[in-house]
């Protein structure tokens, strides 16, 4: 019997995407729209908390998403024009 080792089937652990913030519903959470139109919940982590004053509905942000769960995303930065 051959011993199997765990390997990732994804080229990367996370997917990066650009989202548009739709509304803030908690101090660090927003409803956001992905490029394909699907909505997700985008969270701001403590290390990115300095971005909160710049985030308003309509803002474009860069997020990371786990390939297994597109319902949650982590906000990493604000996209500049």
Protein Blocks (a to p, Z undefined) as FASTA:
>chain_A
ZZdddddfbfbfbdcdddddfbdcbfkbccdddfkopacdddddfklmmmmmmpcghiac
dddddfklmkbccdfbdcdZZ
